[in-house]
Amino acid sequence: NDNPVYEQYRSRSISNYAQAIKTLMEVDKNERQVGNTYSCKK
């Protein structure tokens, strides 16, 4: 597909997707750290 608008949209959605994945992984990591801290305090 040589439609430049489509290409632009696709690359933007790919970077948004990657950003969302990164954010989710950060949140997951933070929640796991909080969980570990909590279980250590118990």
CHARMM-style PDB file with segment names, atoms N, HN, CA, C and O in Angstrom:
ATOM      1  N   ASN     1       0.849  -1.193   0.000  1.00  0.00      PROA
ATOM      2  CA  ASN     1       0.000   0.000   0.000  1.00  0.00      PROA
ATOM      3  C   ASN     1       0.886   1.245   0.000  1.00  0.00      PROA
ATOM      4  O   ASN     1       1.630   1.485   0.951  1.00  0.00      PROA
ATOM      5  N   ASP     2       0.801   2.038  -1.079  1.00  0.00      PROA
ATOM      6  HN  ASP     2       0.197   1.843  -1.851  1.00  0.00      PROA
ATOM      7  CA  ASP     2       1.671   3.211  -1.205  1.00  0.00      PROA
ATOM      8  C   ASP     2       0.982   4.499  -0.766  1.00  0.00      PROA
ATOM      9  O   ASP     2       1.483   5.593  -1.027  1.00  0.00      PROA
ATOM     10  N   ASN     3      -0.153   4.372  -0.106  1.00  0.00      PROA
ATOM     11  HN  ASN     3      -0.560   3.483   0.107  1.00  0.00      PROA
ATOM     12  CA  ASN     3      -0.864   5.559   0.363  1.00  0.00      PROA
ATOM     13  C   ASN     3      -0.092   6.191   1.517  1.00  0.00      PROA
ATOM     14  O   ASN     3       0.023   5.582   2.581  1.00  0.00      PROA
ATOM     15  N   PRO     4       0.444   7.406   1.329  1.00  0.00      PROA
ATOM     16  CA  PRO     4       1.272   8.018   2.384  1.00  0.00      PROA
ATOM     17  C   PRO     4       0.495   8.277   3.672  1.00  0.00      PROA
ATOM     18  O   PRO     4       1.042   8.159   4.768  1.00  0.00      PROA
ATOM     19  N   VAL     5      -0.784   8.630   3.533  1.00  0.00      PROA
ATOM     20  HN  VAL     5      -1.228   8.726   2.642  1.00  0.00      PROA
ATOM     21  CA  VAL     5      -1.599   8.873   4.726  1.00  0.00      PROA
ATOM     22  C   VAL     5      -1.736   7.576   5.515  1.00  0.00      PROA
ATOM     23  O   VAL     5      -1.629   7.561   6.741  1.00  0.00      PROA
ATOM     24  N   TYR     6      -1.976   6.490   4.787  1.00  0.00      PROA
ATOM     25  HN  TYR     6      -2.064   6.502   3.791  1.00  0.00      PROA
ATOM     26  CA  TYR     6      -2.101   5.190   5.441  1.00  0.00      PROA
ATOM     27  C   TYR     6      -0.797   4.799   6.120  1.00  0.00      PROA
ATOM     28  O   TYR     6      -0.798   4.323   7.255  1.00  0.00      PROA
ATOM     29  N   GLU     7       0.319   5.005   5.417  1.00  0.00      PROA
ATOM     30  HN  GLU     7       0.319   5.392   4.495  1.00  0.00      PROA
ATOM     31  CA  GLU     7       1.632   4.663   5.988  1.00  0.00      PROA
ATOM     32  C   GLU     7       1.887   5.466   7.255  1.00  0.00      PROA
ATOM     33  O   GLU     7       2.376   4.932   8.251  1.00  0.00      PROA
ATOM     34  N   GLN     8       1.553   6.754   7.210  1.00  0.00      PROA
ATOM     35  HN  GLN     8       1.156   7.188   6.401  1.00  0.00      PROA
ATOM     36  CA  GLN     8       1.765   7.621   8.362  1.00  0.00      PROA
ATOM     37  C   GLN     8       0.918   7.128   9.530  1.00  0.00      PROA
ATOM     38  O   GLN     8       1.390   7.043  10.664  1.00  0.00      PROA
ATOM     39  N   TYR     9      -0.343   6.804   9.235  1.00  0.00      PROA
ATOM     40  HN  TYR     9      -0.727   6.873   8.313  1.00  0.00      PROA
ATOM     41  CA  TYR     9      -1.248   6.335  10.278  1.00  0.00      PROA
ATOM     42  C   TYR     9      -0.744   5.028  10.870  1.00  0.00      PROA
ATOM     43  O   TYR     9      -0.782   4.822  12.083  1.00  0.00      PROA
ATOM     44  N   ARG    10      -0.269   4.147   9.989  1.00  0.00      PROA
ATOM     45  HN  ARG    10      -0.237   4.315   9.003  1.00  0.00      PROA
ATOM     46  CA  ARG    10       0.188   2.843  10.459  1.00  0.00      PROA
ATOM     47  C   ARG    10       1.409   2.989  11.360  1.00  0.00      PROA
ATOM     48  O   ARG    10       1.475   2.372  12.424  1.00  0.00      PROA
ATOM     49  N   SER    11       2.375   3.801  10.939  1.00  0.00      PROA
ATOM     50  HN  SER    11       2.322   4.302  10.075  1.00  0.00      PROA
ATOM     51  CA  SER    11       3.583   3.940  11.760  1.00  0.00      PROA
ATOM     52  C   SER    11       3.246   4.614  13.083  1.00  0.00      PROA
ATOM     53  O   SER    11       3.841   4.291  14.111  1.00  0.00      PROA
ATOM     54  N   ARG    12       2.289   5.554  13.068  1.00  0.00      PROA
ATOM     55  HN  ARG    12       1.806   5.817  12.233  1.00  0.00      PROA
ATOM     56  CA  ARG    12       1.918   6.212  14.309  1.00  0.00      PROA
ATOM     57  C   ARG    12       1.230   5.221  15.242  1.00  0.00      PROA
ATOM     58  O   ARG    12       1.488   5.218  16.446  1.00  0.00      PROA
ATOM     59  N   SER    13       0.353   4.378  14.691  1.00  0.00      PROA
ATOM     60  HN  SER    13       0.143   4.380  13.713  1.00  0.00      PROA
ATOM     61  CA  SER    13      -0.343   3.417  15.545  1.00  0.00      PROA
ATOM     62  C   SER    13       0.630   2.376  16.087  1.00  0.00      PROA
ATOM     63  O   SER    13       0.461   1.888  17.204  1.00  0.00      PROA
ATOM     64  N   ILE    14       1.647   2.036  15.299  1.00  0.00      PROA
ATOM     65  HN  ILE    14       1.784   2.432  14.391  1.00  0.00      PROA
ATOM     66  CA  ILE    14       2.658   1.080  15.775  1.00  0.00      PROA
ATOM     67  C   ILE    14       3.434   1.679  16.944  1.00  0.00      PROA
ATOM     68  O   ILE    14       3.694   0.993  17.933  1.00  0.00      PROA
ATOM     69  N   SER    15       3.807   2.964  16.835  1.00  0.00      PROA
ATOM     70  HN  SER    15       3.596   3.521  16.032  1.00  0.00      PROA
ATOM     71  CA  SER    15       4.563   3.572  17.933  1.00  0.00      PROA
ATOM     72  C   SER    15       3.675   3.760  19.156  1.00  0.00      PROA
ATOM     73  O   SER    15       4.146   3.631  20.286  1.00  0.00      PROA
ATOM     74  N   ASN    16       2.391   4.064  18.945  1.00  0.00      PROA
ATOM     75  HN  ASN    16       2.009   4.168  18.027  1.00  0.00      PROA
ATOM     76  CA  ASN    16       1.465   4.157  20.076  1.00  0.00      PROA
ATOM     77  C   ASN    16       1.352   2.807  20.767  1.00  0.00      PROA
ATOM     78  O   ASN    16       1.334   2.723  21.995  1.00  0.00      PROA
ATOM     79  N   TYR    17       1.276   1.749  19.961  1.00  0.00      PROA
ATOM     80  HN  TYR    17       1.290   1.817  18.963  1.00  0.00      PROA
ATOM     81  CA  TYR    17       1.169   0.391  20.487  1.00  0.00      PROA
ATOM     82  C   TYR    17       2.403   0.047  21.318  1.00  0.00      PROA
ATOM     83  O   TYR    17       2.293  -0.505  22.413  1.00  0.00      PROA
ATOM     84  N   ALA    18       3.575   0.379  20.784  1.00  0.00      PROA
ATOM     85  HN  ALA    18       3.664   0.827  19.895  1.00  0.00      PROA
ATOM     86  CA  ALA    18       4.818   0.100  21.508  1.00  0.00      PROA
ATOM     87  C   ALA    18       4.859   0.885  22.813  1.00  0.00      PROA
ATOM     88  O   ALA    18       5.294   0.368  23.843  1.00  0.00      PROA
ATOM     89  N   GLN    19       4.405   2.133  22.765  1.00  0.00      PROA
ATOM     90  HN  GLN    19       4.052   2.552  21.929  1.00  0.00      PROA
ATOM     91  CA  GLN    19       4.387   2.966  23.964  1.00  0.00      PROA
ATOM     92  C   GLN    19       3.454   2.357  25.011  1.00  0.00      PROA
ATOM     93  O   GLN    19       3.783   2.319  26.196  1.00  0.00      PROA
ATOM     94  N   ALA    20       2.300   1.887  24.571  1.00  0.00      PROA
ATOM     95  HN  ALA    20       2.033   1.918  23.608  1.00  0.00      PROA
ATOM     96  CA  ALA    20       1.333   1.288  25.493  1.00  0.00      PROA
ATOM     97  C   ALA    20       1.911   0.033  26.136  1.00  0.00      PROA
ATOM     98  O   ALA    20       1.747  -0.185  27.337  1.00  0.00      PROA
ATOM     99  N   ILE    21       2.584  -0.791  25.340  1.00  0.00      PROA
ATOM    100  HN  ILE    21       2.717  -0.614  24.365  1.00  0.00      PROA
ATOM    101  CA  ILE    21       3.208  -2.009  25.870  1.00  0.00      PROA
ATOM    102  C   ILE    21       4.245  -1.649  26.924  1.00  0.00      PROA
ATOM    103  O   ILE    21       4.312  -2.274  27.983  1.00  0.00      PROA
ATOM    104  N   LYS    22       5.063  -0.624  26.621  1.00  0.00      PROA
ATOM    105  HN  LYS    22       5.009  -0.117  25.760  1.00  0.00      PROA
ATOM    106  CA  LYS    22       6.112  -0.216  27.557  1.00  0.00      PROA
ATOM    107  C   LYS    22       5.484   0.256  28.871  1.00  0.00      PROA
ATOM    108  O   LYS    22       5.953  -0.083  29.958  1.00  0.00      PROA
ATOM    109  N   THR    23       4.415   1.043  28.747  1.00  0.00      PROA
ATOM    110  HN  THR    23       4.034   1.319  27.864  1.00  0.00      PROA
ATOM    111  CA  THR    23       3.734   1.550  29.940  1.00  0.00      PROA
ATOM    112  C   THR    23       3.176   0.396  30.756  1.00  0.00      PROA
ATOM    113  O   THR    23       3.310   0.373  31.980  1.00  0.00      PROA
ATOM    114  N   LEU    24       2.548  -0.565  30.080  1.00  0.00      PROA
ATOM    115  HN  LEU    24       2.440  -0.546  29.086  1.00  0.00      PROA
ATOM    116  CA  LEU    24       1.983  -1.717  30.781  1.00  0.00      PROA
ATOM    117  C   LEU    24       3.062  -2.492  31.512  1.00  0.00      PROA
ATOM    118  O   LEU    24       2.855  -2.938  32.641  1.00  0.00      PROA
ATOM    119  N   MET    25       4.218  -2.656  30.871  1.00  0.00      PROA
ATOM    120  HN  MET    25       4.386  -2.293  29.955  1.00  0.00      PROA
ATOM    121  CA  MET    25       5.300  -3.400  31.509  1.00  0.00      PROA
ATOM    122  C   MET    25       5.830  -2.645  32.721  1.00  0.00      PROA
ATOM    123  O   MET    25       6.155  -3.252  33.741  1.00  0.00      PROA
ATOM    124  N   GLU    26       5.918  -1.315  32.611  1.00  0.00      PROA
ATOM    125  HN  GLU    26       5.654  -0.822  31.782  1.00  0.00      PROA
ATOM    126  CA  GLU    26       6.357  -0.502  33.751  1.00  0.00      PROA
ATOM    127  C   GLU    26       5.383  -0.668  34.912  1.00  0.00      PROA
ATOM    128  O   GLU    26       5.796  -0.888  36.051  1.00  0.00      PROA
ATOM    129  N   VAL    27       4.094  -0.562  34.622  1.00  0.00      PROA
ATOM    130  HN  VAL    27       3.758  -0.384  33.697  1.00  0.00      PROA
ATOM    131  CA  VAL    27       3.071  -0.697  35.665  1.00  0.00      PROA
ATOM    132  C   VAL    27       3.171  -2.071  36.305  1.00  0.00      PROA
ATOM    133  O   VAL    27       3.117  -2.199  37.528  1.00  0.00      PROA
ATOM    134  N   ASP    28       3.315  -3.092  35.480  1.00  0.00      PROA
ATOM    135  HN  ASP    28       3.358  -2.988  34.487  1.00  0.00      PROA
ATOM    136  CA  ASP    28       3.413  -4.464  35.986  1.00  0.00      PROA
ATOM    137  C   ASP    28       4.608  -4.597  36.918  1.00  0.00      PROA
ATOM    138  O   ASP    28       4.511  -5.203  37.985  1.00  0.00      PROA
ATOM    139  N   LYS    29       5.739  -4.023  36.506  1.00  0.00      PROA
ATOM    140  HN  LYS    29       5.817  -3.531  35.639  1.00  0.00      PROA
ATOM    141  CA  LYS    29       6.957  -4.112  37.307  1.00  0.00      PROA
ATOM    142  C   LYS    29       6.755  -3.396  38.647  1.00  0.00      PROA
ATOM    143  O   LYS    29       7.129  -3.913  39.699  1.00  0.00      PROA
ATOM    144  N   ASN    30       6.161  -2.203  38.592  1.00  0.00      PROA
ATOM    145  HN  ASN    30       5.857  -1.782  37.737  1.00  0.00      PROA
ATOM    146  CA  ASN    30       5.930  -1.436  39.815  1.00  0.00      PROA
ATOM    147  C   ASN    30       4.991  -2.176  40.751  1.00  0.00      PROA
ATOM    148  O   ASN    30       5.225  -2.216  41.959  1.00  0.00      PROA
ATOM    149  N   GLU    31       3.930  -2.762  40.207  1.00  0.00      PROA
ATOM    150  HN  GLU    31       3.740  -2.729  39.226  1.00  0.00      PROA
ATOM    151  CA  GLU    31       2.974  -3.477  41.050  1.00  0.00      PROA
ATOM    152  C   GLU    31       3.630  -4.694  41.682  1.00  0.00      PROA
ATOM    153  O   GLU    31       3.331  -5.040  42.825  1.00  0.00      PROA
ATOM    154  N   ARG    32       4.519  -5.339  40.949  1.00  0.00      PROA
ATOM    155  HN  ARG    32       4.762  -5.058  40.021  1.00  0.00      PROA
ATOM    156  CA  ARG    32       5.199  -6.503  41.505  1.00  0.00      PROA
ATOM    157  C   ARG    32       6.122  -6.062  42.640  1.00  0.00      PROA
ATOM    158  O   ARG    32       6.217  -6.738  43.664  1.00  0.00      PROA
ATOM    159  N   GLN    33       6.803  -4.927  42.459  1.00  0.00      PROA
ATOM    160  HN  GLN    33       6.727  -4.377  41.627  1.00  0.00      PROA
ATOM    161  CA  GLN    33       7.679  -4.415  43.517  1.00  0.00      PROA
ATOM    162  C   GLN    33       6.858  -4.072  44.751  1.00  0.00      PROA
ATOM    163  O   GLN    33       7.260  -4.388  45.871  1.00  0.00      PROA
ATOM    164  N   VAL    34       5.716  -3.430  44.558  1.00  0.00      PROA
ATOM    165  HN  VAL    34       5.389  -3.173  43.649  1.00  0.00      PROA
ATOM    166  CA  VAL    34       4.840  -3.081  45.678  1.00  0.00      PROA
ATOM    167  C   VAL    34       4.377  -4.358  46.370  1.00  0.00      PROA
ATOM    168  O   VAL    34       4.346  -4.429  47.598  1.00  0.00      PROA
ATOM    169  N   GLY    35       4.018  -5.359  45.583  1.00  0.00      PROA
ATOM    170  HN  GLY    35       4.043  -5.301  44.585  1.00  0.00      PROA
ATOM    171  CA  GLY    35       3.579  -6.631  46.155  1.00  0.00      PROA
ATOM    172  C   GLY    35       4.687  -7.285  46.959  1.00  0.00      PROA
ATOM    173  O   GLY    35       4.436  -7.829  48.034  1.00  0.00      PROA
ATOM    174  N   ASN    36       5.915  -7.238  46.446  1.00  0.00      PROA
ATOM    175  HN  ASN    36       6.119  -6.796  45.572  1.00  0.00      PROA
ATOM    176  CA  ASN    36       7.045  -7.823  47.166  1.00  0.00      PROA
ATOM    177  C   ASN    36       7.279  -7.088  48.477  1.00  0.00      PROA
ATOM    178  O   ASN    36       7.507  -7.714  49.512  1.00  0.00      PROA
ATOM    179  N   THR    37       7.224  -5.769  48.436  1.00  0.00      PROA
ATOM    180  HN  THR    37       7.040  -5.261  47.595  1.00  0.00      PROA
ATOM    181  CA  THR    37       7.429  -4.970  49.647  1.00  0.00      PROA
ATOM    182  C   THR    37       6.360  -5.320  50.666  1.00  0.00      PROA
ATOM    183  O   THR    37       6.638  -5.462  51.857  1.00  0.00      PROA
ATOM    184  N   TYR    38       5.136  -5.455  50.179  1.00  0.00      PROA
ATOM    185  HN  TYR    38       4.911  -5.340  49.212  1.00  0.00      PROA
ATOM    186  CA  TYR    38       4.018  -5.744  51.080  1.00  0.00      PROA
ATOM    187  C   TYR    38       4.192  -7.111  51.739  1.00  0.00      PROA
ATOM    188  O   TYR    38       3.980  -7.258  52.943  1.00  0.00      PROA
ATOM    189  N   SER    39       4.579  -8.105  50.947  1.00  0.00      PROA
ATOM    190  HN  SER    39       4.752  -7.986  49.970  1.00  0.00      PROA
ATOM    191  CA  SER    39       4.715  -9.454  51.506  1.00  0.00      PROA
ATOM    192  C   SER    39       5.922  -9.529  52.440  1.00  0.00      PROA
ATOM    193  O   SER    39       5.937 -10.347  53.360  1.00  0.00      PROA
ATOM    194  N   CYS    40       6.927  -8.689  52.218  1.00  0.00      PROA
ATOM    195  HN  CYS    40       6.914  -8.024  51.472  1.00  0.00      PROA
ATOM    196  CA  CYS    40       8.082  -8.672  53.118  1.00  0.00      PROA
ATOM    197  C   CYS    40       7.688  -8.081  54.469  1.00  0.00      PROA
ATOM    198  O   CYS    40       8.155  -8.537  55.513  1.00  0.00      PROA
ATOM    199  N   LYS    41       6.827  -7.064  54.441  1.00  0.00      PROA
ATOM    200  HN  LYS    41       6.449  -6.694  53.593  1.00  0.00      PROA
ATOM    201  CA  LYS    41       6.422  -6.406  55.687  1.00  0.00      PROA
ATOM    202  C   LYS    41       5.513  -7.300  56.519  1.00  0.00      PROA
ATOM    203  O   LYS    41       5.419  -7.135  57.735  1.00  0.00      PROA
ATOM    204  N   LYS    42       4.845  -8.247  55.866  1.00  0.00      PROA
ATOM    205  HN  LYS    42       4.921  -8.381  54.878  1.00  0.00      PROA
ATOM    206  CA  LYS    42       3.861  -9.067  56.576  1.00  0.00      PROA
ATOM    207  C   LYS    42       4.488  -9.872  57.698  1.00  0.00      PROA
ATOM    208  OT1 LYS    42       3.791 -10.612  58.391  1.00  0.00      PROA
TER     209      LYS     42
END
